[in-house]
């Protein structure tokens, strides 16, 4: 399954966050806010991606339930 655009952006932001965090620890260069922003953006994008997937699963389950009800009604 191909990753969505949100997941790709979240992965890129995560990598940027790790690089900035390592730079902060070893080089003491970026500010704390510069380290927190990519990590917070990653979390936000991942939650948004999960929400979209859950909505798709919920829709699929509703369709399956409807089909099962239709088949049950046809048998009776």
Buried (B, 14 or more C-beta within 10 A) or exposed (E): EEEBEBBEBBBBBBEBBBEBBEBBEEEEEBEEEBBEBBBEBBBEBBEBBEEEEEEEEEEEEEEEEEEEEEEEEEEE
